[in-house]
């Protein structure tokens, strides 16, 4: 029950982190540095503005993935152009993951597990529409497992104590998932500490956002389950005894 709850909390937190709004926020924060967007706009911004027509889209050269921005944003330049370029890159990476990057250094990335390049690929592939769909699907058997185990635990301990037993188990599982997420976040920070490069910043941001989703989910579930267990410990009046006392009035003198 504890492990099943922990798995469900982690799956739900990951599903939240890879959802459209959360994932695009994270991607929008990491892609400018990862793709040298500001440098590309500084070099090619004027050419993009000149190439803009009254309507349609204008490609932005100098980036490791194909990016086209609305002509109006290209003509305006500045923050409008940068915003549209980030939005286009975010949509591409959320759709295709690390495969959206076409730079030579992206093609040459190492596939050796736990290397920095491998971790970067995993981080980008995590923040995708496909991964979000898989995580949402995997939650279904996790919910079913927790429900079945909760029912079995309630039958084992007795229905009167079910809220205490189930609530305690769920709270323990949620806290376990929270600790695992925090330790994973810390391990990534330790592994990458000292480099100070773009990869460290990108992996640190992705790990932080994902861990915070899992930690937040775990704390909410733990608090709710603790309250459920606390309610089960409240004393209950014996209604049958009270009814018996009313049915048998005391006779004076006896």
C-alpha positions in Angstrom: 0.0 0.0 0.0 2.8 2.4 0.9 4.8 1.7 -2.3 1.7 1.7 -4.5 0.8 5.2 -3.1 4.3 6.4 -3.6 4.3 5.2 -7.2 1.0 6.9 -7.8 2.2 10.2 -6.3 5.3 10.2 -8.4 3.4 9.3 -11.6 0.9 12.1 -10.9 3.6 14.6 -10.2 5.4 13.7 -13.4 2.2 13.9 -15.4 1.7 17.4 -14.0 5.2 18.4 -14.8 5.0 17.2 -18.4 1.5 18.7 -19.0 1.2 21.3 -21.7 1.3 24.4 -19.5 4.0 23.3 -17.0 6.3 21.7 -19.6 6.1 24.7 -21.9 7.0 27.0 -19.0 10.1 24.9 -18.3 11.1 24.6 -22.0 10.7 28.4 -22.5 13.1 28.9 -19.6 15.8 26.6 -20.8 15.7 26.7 -24.6 17.1 30.3 -25.1 20.4 29.3 -23.4 20.5 25.9 -24.9 20.1 27.1 -28.5 22.0 30.4 -28.2 18.9 32.2 -29.2 20.0 35.7 -28.1 23.2 35.4 -30.1 21.3 34.2 -33.2 18.9 37.1 -32.9 21.7 39.6 -32.5 23.4 38.3 -35.6 20.4 37.6 -37.8 17.7 39.8 -36.3 18.1 42.6 -39.0 18.0 40.0 -41.8 14.8 38.5 -40.4 13.2 41.9 -40.2 14.1 42.8 -43.8 12.8 39.4 -45.0 9.5 39.9 -43.3 6.5 40.4 -45.6 3.0 41.7 -44.7 1.8 38.2 -43.8 3.0 34.7 -43.3 6.0 33.4 -41.4 9.7 34.2 -41.5 12.4 31.6 -40.7 15.0 32.5 -38.1 18.5 31.3 -39.1 21.3 30.4 -36.8 19.3 28.1 -34.5 19.7 24.3 -34.0 16.1 23.7 -35.0 13.8 25.2 -37.7 12.0 28.2 -36.3 9.6 30.5 -38.1 7.9 33.5 -36.5 5.0 35.6 -37.7 6.0 38.4 -40.0 4.5 41.1 -37.7 6.8 39.9 -34.9 9.7 39.8 -37.2 9.1 43.4 -38.4 8.7 44.6 -34.8 11.9 42.8 -33.6 13.1 43.0 -30.0 11.1 41.2 -27.4 8.3 40.4 -29.7 10.6 38.5 -32.0 12.3 36.8 -29.1 9.0 35.8 -27.6 7.7 34.2 -30.8 11.0 32.4 -31.4 10.8 30.9 -27.9 7.2 29.9 -28.4 8.0 28.2 -31.8 11.0 26.3 -30.3 8.9 25.2 -27.3 6.2 23.8 -29.5 8.8 21.9 -31.6 10.6 20.4 -28.6 7.4 19.5 -26.8 6.2 17.7 -29.9 9.5 15.9 -30.8 11.8 16.0 -27.8 15.5 16.2 -28.3 15.0 15.0 -31.9 13.9 18.5 -32.7 17.4 19.8 -32.3 19.4 19.5 -35.6 22.7 21.0 -34.7 25.8 19.0 -35.3 26.6 18.8 -31.6 23.1 17.5 -31.0 23.6 14.7 -33.5 26.9 13.8 -31.9 25.6 13.5 -28.4 26.7 10.5 -26.4 24.2 7.7 -25.7 26.2 6.4 -22.7 23.9 6.4 -19.7 24.5 9.0 -16.9 26.7 11.2 -19.1 25.8 14.8 -19.2 24.7 14.6 -22.9 22.6 11.5 -22.1 21.0 13.3 -19.1 20.2 16.3 -21.3 18.5 14.1 -23.9 16.4 12.4 -21.2 15.4 15.8 -19.8 14.2 17.1 -23.1 12.5 13.8 -24.0 10.7 13.9 -20.6 9.1 17.2 -21.4 7.1 16.0 -24.4 3.5 15.4 -25.3 4.2 11.7 -25.8 5.7 11.2 -22.4 2.8 13.1 -20.8 0.3 10.8 -22.5 2.2 7.7 -21.3 2.4 9.0 -17.7 -1.4 9.8 -17.7 -2.0 6.2 -19.0 0.3 4.6 -16.3 -1.7 6.4 -13.6 -4.7 4.2 -14.3 -3.3 0.9 -13.0 -1.6 2.8 -10.2 -5.0 4.2 -9.1 -6.6 0.8 -9.4 -3.8 -0.8 -7.3 -4.1 1.8 -4.5 -7.9 1.4 -4.5 -7.8 -2.4 -4.3 -5.1 -2.4 -1.6 -7.0 0.2 0.4 -10.1 -2.0 0.3 -8.1 -5.1 1.4 -6.5 -3.2 4.2 -9.9 -1.9 5.4 -11.3 -5.4 5.4 -8.2 -6.7 7.3 -8.3 -4.1 10.0 -12.0 -3.7 10.3 -14.2 -1.0 8.8 -14.3 1.0 12.0 -10.5 1.4 11.9 -10.3 1.6 8.1 -9.8 5.4 7.9 -6.8 5.2 10.4 -5.1 2.3 8.6 -5.7 3.5 5.1 -4.9 7.1 6.0 -1.7 6.2 7.7 -0.5 4.0 4.8 -1.4 6.7 2.2 0.4 9.4 4.2 3.5 7.2 4.5 3.6 6.5 0.8 3.1 10.2 -0.1 5.9 11.2 2.2 8.2 8.4 0.8 7.6 9.8 -2.7 8.4 13.3 -1.5 11.7 12.2 0.0 12.6 10.3 -3.1 11.9 13.4 -5.3 14.0 15.6 -3.0 16.9 13.1 -2.9 16.8 12.8 -6.7 16.9 16.6 -7.0 19.8 16.8 -4.6 21.7 14.0 -6.4 21.4 15.8 -9.8 22.7 19.0 -8.2 25.7 17.3 -6.6 26.4 15.4 -9.9 26.4 18.6 -11.9 27.9 21.0 -9.3 31.0 23.0 -10.3 30.6 23.0 -14.1 28.7 26.2 -14.4 27.8 25.6 -18.0 24.5 25.6 -19.9 24.0 21.9 -19.4 24.1 22.3 -15.6 21.6 25.1 -15.8 19.2 23.2 -18.0 19.3 20.0 -16.1 19.0 21.9 -12.8 15.9 23.7 -14.0 14.2 20.6 -15.3 15.0 18.6 -12.2 13.8 21.4 -10.0 10.5 21.8 -11.8 9.8 18.1 -11.9 10.8 17.5 -8.3 8.7 20.4 -7.1 5.6 18.9 -8.8 6.2 15.6 -7.1 7.0 17.1 -3.7 3.9 19.4 -3.9 1.7 16.4 -4.8 3.1 14.3 -2.1 2.7 17.0 0.6 -1.0 17.6 -0.4 -1.8 13.9 -0.3 0.1 13.4 3.0 -1.8 16.2 4.7 -5.2 14.9 3.4 -4.4 11.3 4.4 -3.2 12.5 7.9 -6.5 14.3 8.4 -8.3 11.2 7.3 -6.4 9.1 9.9 -6.9 11.7 12.6 -10.7 11.7 12.0 -10.7 7.9 12.5 -9.1 8.2 15.9 -11.9 10.5 17.3 -14.0 8.8 20.0 -17.4 7.6 19.0 -20.4 7.5 21.3 -22.0 4.2 21.9 -25.6 4.8 20.7 -26.7 1.3 21.6 -25.8 1.8 25.3 -27.6 5.1 25.4 -30.7 3.5 23.9 -30.6 0.7 26.5 -30.4 3.2 29.3 -33.4 5.1 28.0 -35.4 1.8 27.6 -34.7 0.7 31.3 -35.6 3.6 33.6 -34.2 3.4 37.1 -36.9 2.7 39.8 -36.5 4.7 43.0 -36.0 2.7 46.2 -34.5 -0.3 44.4 
